[in-house]
Amino acid sequence: MITRIRPTLMADLQEIMAIYTIAREHMCRTGNPTQWCDGYPAESFIVEEILAGHSFVCENEANKVVGTCCLVYGEDPTYTRIYEGQWLNDKPYVTLHRIASSGIEKGVAKYCIEWCFTQHSNIRVDTHRDNRIMQHILQSMGFTYCGIIFVSNGSERLAYQKEL
């Protein structure tokens, strides 16, 4: 059972990278082979997120790291323009990125999202069109589909938002 989320430490880096490898393999098996292709996210990128304080890990009751996510405060530049829709509001928000699970515990994504709402009441998140699992989780947790955004490499993502 997942018991807490805490900031990622540099000592967690290898476990986090292993979790992203597991997540990439899972996405490939479940019909989403292109979202995190070519080794995304790179270790150097995760190091930057750890140093910036954006990276968090989920631990179970045995203090084993079983998942990770990224929570960024402030405006996300890729969310400035939204197509075929609009954001629910223009209030300050946080952006949730890169939820990944080791597969050891169920419910990592839901636990991360619920925790994020203890940090901020207005959350935006995006996911790949082929990531049906994340789309289902977001919809089941009351997120509203808002439209399409394009990430820095130019690929499209489905954008969601929820405010408590």
C-alpha positions in Angstrom: 0.0 0.0 0.0 1.3 3.5 -0.9 1.8 5.5 2.3 3.5 8.8 1.3 4.9 11.1 -1.3 8.1 12.9 -0.6 10.6 15.0 -2.7 12.9 12.9 -4.8 16.5 12.7 -3.5 19.5 12.3 -5.8 20.0 8.9 -4.1 16.6 7.9 -5.7 17.8 8.6 -9.2 18.6 5.0 -10.3 15.3 3.7 -8.9 13.4 6.5 -10.7 15.1 5.7 -14.0 14.2 2.0 -13.5 10.6 3.0 -12.9 10.5 5.0 -16.1 11.9 2.0 -18.0 9.1 -0.1 -16.6 6.6 2.5 -17.5 7.8 2.8 -21.1 7.6 -1.0 -21.5 4.1 -1.0 -20.0 3.0 1.8 -22.4 4.3 -0.2 -25.3 2.4 -3.3 -24.2 -0.9 -1.3 -23.8 -1.0 0.4 -27.1 1.0 3.6 -26.4 4.5 2.9 -27.9 5.5 6.4 -28.9 4.8 8.7 -25.9 8.1 8.1 -24.1 10.1 6.7 -26.9 13.9 7.1 -27.3 14.6 6.9 -23.6 12.4 9.8 -22.5 12.7 11.2 -19.9 16.5 11.4 -20.0 18.5 11.0 -16.7 19.9 14.5 -17.1 16.4 15.9 -17.3 15.3 14.1 -14.2 18.4 15.4 -12.4 17.3 18.9 -13.3 13.8 18.2 -12.0 15.2 16.9 -8.7 17.4 19.9 -8.3 14.5 22.2 -9.1 12.3 20.5 -6.5 9.7 19.3 -9.1 10.3 15.6 -8.7 8.5 13.4 -6.1 8.5 9.7 -5.2 5.7 7.5 -3.8 6.7 5.1 -1.1 4.9 2.0 0.2 4.7 1.0 3.9 8.1 -0.7 3.5 9.6 2.7 2.4 10.2 1.2 -1.1 9.9 3.7 -3.9 7.0 2.5 -6.1 6.3 5.5 -8.2 7.2 9.0 -9.3 5.6 12.2 -10.6 6.6 15.8 -11.3 4.7 18.8 -10.0 5.6 22.2 -11.3 4.3 25.5 -9.9 3.7 28.4 -12.3 2.7 28.7 -15.9 3.7 25.9 -18.2 4.9 27.5 -21.5 3.4 24.7 -23.6 0.0 25.5 -22.1 -0.1 29.1 -23.3 -1.9 28.1 -26.5 -4.7 25.5 -26.4 -6.5 24.4 -29.6 -10.0 23.0 -30.2 -11.0 24.1 -26.7 -10.1 26.2 -23.7 -8.9 25.9 -20.2 -11.5 25.9 -17.4 -10.0 29.1 -16.0 -7.0 31.4 -16.0 -6.3 31.1 -12.3 -2.9 30.1 -11.0 -2.3 26.4 -11.4 0.2 23.6 -11.1 1.1 21.2 -13.8 1.4 17.5 -13.2 3.8 15.6 -15.4 5.4 12.1 -15.8 3.4 9.9 -13.4 5.1 6.5 -13.5 4.7 3.3 -11.5 7.0 0.4 -10.8 4.0 -1.9 -11.0 4.6 -3.1 -7.4 1.6 -1.2 -6.0 -1.7 -0.4 -7.6 -3.1 3.1 -7.6 0.1 5.2 -8.0 -1.5 7.6 -10.5 -4.6 8.1 -8.3 -2.5 8.6 -5.2 -0.2 11.1 -6.9 -3.2 13.1 -8.2 -4.9 13.1 -4.8 -1.6 14.3 -3.2 -1.3 17.1 -5.8 -4.6 18.4 -4.7 -3.3 18.7 -1.2 -0.6 21.0 -2.7 -2.8 23.1 -5.0 -6.5 23.3 -5.9 -6.1 23.9 -9.6 -4.3 21.3 -11.7 -3.6 21.0 -15.4 -2.2 17.8 -16.9 -1.7 16.5 -20.4 -1.3 13.0 -21.9 -0.7 11.4 -25.2 -3.7 10.5 -27.4 -2.7 6.8 -27.2 -2.4 6.8 -23.4 -5.9 5.5 -22.8 -5.1 4.4 -19.3 -4.2 8.0 -18.2 -7.2 9.4 -20.0 -9.4 7.0 -18.1 -7.8 7.8 -14.8 -8.2 11.6 -15.3 -11.8 11.3 -16.4 -12.6 9.0 -13.5 -11.1 11.6 -11.1 -13.2 14.4 -12.5 -10.8 16.1 -14.8 -12.3 17.9 -17.8 -10.9 17.5 -21.2 -10.0 21.0 -22.4 -8.4 20.7 -25.8 -5.1 20.0 -27.5 -1.7 21.5 -26.6 1.7 20.9 -28.3 4.8 20.0 -26.2 8.2 21.4 -26.9 9.1 18.8 -29.5 5.9 19.7 -31.4 3.9 16.6 -30.7 0.3 17.0 -29.6 -1.2 16.1 -26.2 -4.7 16.0 -24.8 -5.0 18.6 -22.1 -7.1 18.3 -19.0 -7.8 20.5 -16.0 -9.6 20.2 -12.6 -10.2 22.8 -9.9 -11.4 21.9 -6.5 
